[in-house]
Amino acid sequence: MTRPVPVPALDRQTGPGPAPQVLPGAVTRGAEPAAGVVFRLLGPVDIHDGPTDTSVVPAGSKQRALLCAFVSHAGELLCTDRLVEELWGTDPPANASNALQAHVARLRRLLPDPPAPEAVPGERERGRERERGRERERAMITTLPAGYLLSLGRATTDVQHFDLLCAQSRSAAADDPHRAGDLLHQALSLWRGPALQDSRYGPIGSMEADRLEEQRLTTLEALYELRLRCARHSEITGELERLTACHPLRERLYDLLMVALYRSGRQAEALGVYERARRHLVSSLGIEPGPALHARMQAILHQSPGLSAPHGTSPGAGPQQPQQPQQPHLDGEIARLQQRVDELDRRQRALLRRFETLTAHQPHPA
């Protein structure tokens, strides 16, 4: 079994390190073992065959883009025009339907067959039934009048496995945050790089990759929320610093980092994170931080008791003594930040009064 990939590694660069070089169309051994065929989209796109422990990488970007379209819409009819747009955009070849048909034929040859059941001499009819059963089990691409359809059969996808682990984590979160966090870590370890790596060719692949990336980031936020519930704030500050640098417009990551720093006795740094978030949001989007992040800053500024770390949540550990978040030499920094917050509040109230004055003089429609 392969070792889990460190959760935040994807955000230190575009992926968890350079992927092993695999020749297009080549079959590689040593992939993660699985019970059957697994279509993998969470990283470089390939088809992993569990019984033989081999991975098949479709040759060429169009072949991989076509596979991504089929797998992300498994069980759905994809019309020919949509697939042509996926592969060639607005400049398809003159014989686009024939070219697409050729790509589908090559892709069909890459799909592994299910293992053949043992034949018993003299059981010809049972053998035919077993063969029909194999056809139902195999992943296959069907040609229909309007397009093509991929049936997974008994094959699975790493996206399905990721979704299952996330669902199990949500079920366990209320009663067992430690187990819930471990399940999310397992889910994130399935990622071997950016989703649909080197296969984002058309609108189907681009939309699916964006959807999966958003799901990954949301899962990361849920994981660190669980780590905070388990009083593991000192372990996650470094990773959250890197995540906020990679995703400077995600307010939830700033929120989690501020809480982790505050619980680690670093109140001034936590307030500094709010200022950093505000600068990014104002310069990039022209907006102030939302109410949730502003409320978090106020709670940290006033040392709200609700921010204290939970007691007795670490496995095998007794109740923790609350840390003293503020150090005497930080009084000046805290006072400066308080003045800045008061100034922003005054500006906000002035803008609101100005808005109310302007709207009050607007003529009402008849």
Buried (B, 14 or more C-beta within 10 A) or exposed (E): EEEEBBBBBBBBEEBBBEEEEBEEEEBBEEBBEBEBBBBBBBBBBBBBBBEEBBBBBBBEBBBBBBBBBBBBBBEEBBEBBBBBBBBBEEEBEEEBEEBBBEBBEBBBEBBBEBEEEEEEEEEEEEBEEBEEEBEEBBBBBEEEEEBBBBBBBEBBBBBBBBEEBBEBBEEBBEEBBBBBBBBBBBBBBBBBBBBBBBBBBBEBBBEBBEEBBEBBBEBBBBBBBBBBBBBBBBEBBEBBBBBBEBBBEBBBBBBBBBBBBBBBBBBBBBBBBBBBBBEBBEEEEEEBBEEEBBEBBEBBBEBEEEBBBBEEBBEEEEEBEEBEBBEEEBEEBBEEBEEBBEEBEEEEEEEEEEEEEEEEEEEEEE
